[in-house]
C-alpha cells in the first residue's frame, strides 16, 4: 500500500494533535517532545543551508551581470519586487494583528528556546556583532547575520581566483543539493512535529485557539490577493500590459501551483504560456528560471508576515528599526532558496533566533503552513509571469497576442 503524501500526513498529524490536546488537556504537554526534536533538526541544517545556497546564488548574480542590459533590468526589478513584498507582509501583519488572537505563553526563563540571539544596546553594538570573528563559531551558534556577511564576502571574492573558483562553486552547489536532500528528510518528520506542537498548544490553551488559525489564513490570503490585484495589477496597468488577459493565459499553472503547493512544478507550463501571451522566447527563458531563485513574491511576503505573527502571538513588540533590519536580512537570506522544500521556514527560523523570539513559535504555524504554502506558491507564479512581461515590455519585445487563452 502506497504511503500518503507528506501533505496528507501533516494534515493528519494536525487533526490527531488537536484531538489529543482536547481530550488529554494538560497531560498532552508531554507530546511536545516531538516538536522539540523537529525544531532541533531544523536548527541542524540552518547554517550549511544558508551558506551554500547564498554563495551559489551570488555566483548566479555574476552570470546575470555578464548578460548586460537585460540582466541589470531583471535584477533591479527583482529587488524592487522583493522589497515591495516584504513591506506588504509586514504592513499587513501590523495592521490586522493576527498573532494577538493566539495568546501563547513565553517559555519559562532559562528554557532552551532554540538558538540564542543577543540583544544589542546600540547601533554600534549591532554593526560590530554582525561581523564575525570566526565563521566556524558563527555556524556553531547559528548566528545567521554573521553567516550572511561572510557568505557575501566569500561569494563576491570568488571571481578573483579565476578558473579555480569553478571548483568551489561546483562543490558548494553539490553541498546545497545535499542540504536539499537532508531538508527533505527532516521535513518527513514534520507530521510528528505538528502533532506534538498542536497537542501541547491545544492541551494548554483549549480548542478555542483554532479560531486564531482561521483568522491567520484569512488575513494572509487576503494580503496575497491584494498584492496580486492591486500591486501587480497596478504595475501592469501603468505599463499598459493587459493584466487580466495575462492571468487568463497562466490560469492553469496557477491552479497547478496552488493544488501542489509548489511553484516549481508549474515552470514548464508558465514558459509555454508566456511565449503564447507574446513575450519573446529569449527573455522568457532567461527571466522565468532566474525568477524562481530571486523573485518569489508570495514566499517573501510570507516570511515577514509569519515572523511578525509569531512575535505577536508571544506578545513581543518590534520597533520600526528592528522591522527594517528584519526586512533587509530576509532580502538577502531568501535569495537562492527556491529549491529547498519549505525554504521559508528556514529563513523564518533564522529571523526568530536573530531577534530573540522563541524558536518554538515555528511550530505554531507549522500546522497550517501547507495551506499557506498553496497561496504563496500560486502568487510566486503570478509574480514571475508579471516580471517576464515587464522586462519584455522594457525591451520592446512584448507583442500581446490577439488570440484567446483557450485557443488551440
Secondary structure, 3 states (H helix, E strand, C coil): CCCCCHHHHHHHHHHHHHHHHHHHHHHHHHHHHHHHHHHHHHHHHHHHHHHHHHHHHHHHHHHHHHCCHHHHHHHHHHHHHHHHHHHHHHHHHHHHCHHHHCCCCCCCCCCCCCCCCCCCCCHHHHHHHHCCCCHHHHHHCCCHHHHHHHHHHHHHHHHHHCCHHHHHHHHHHHHHHHHHHHHHHHHCCHHHHHHHHHHHHHHHHCHHHHHHHHHHHHHHHHHHHHHHHHHHHHHHHHCCCCHHHHHHHCHHHHHHHHHHCCCHHHHHHHHHHHHHHCECHHHHHHHHHHHHHHCCHHHHHHHHHHHHHHHHHCCCCCCHHHHHHHHHHHHHHCCCCCCCCCHHHHHHHHHHHHCCCCCCHHHHHHHHHHHHHHHHHHHHHHHHHHHHHHHHHHCCCECCCCCCCCCC
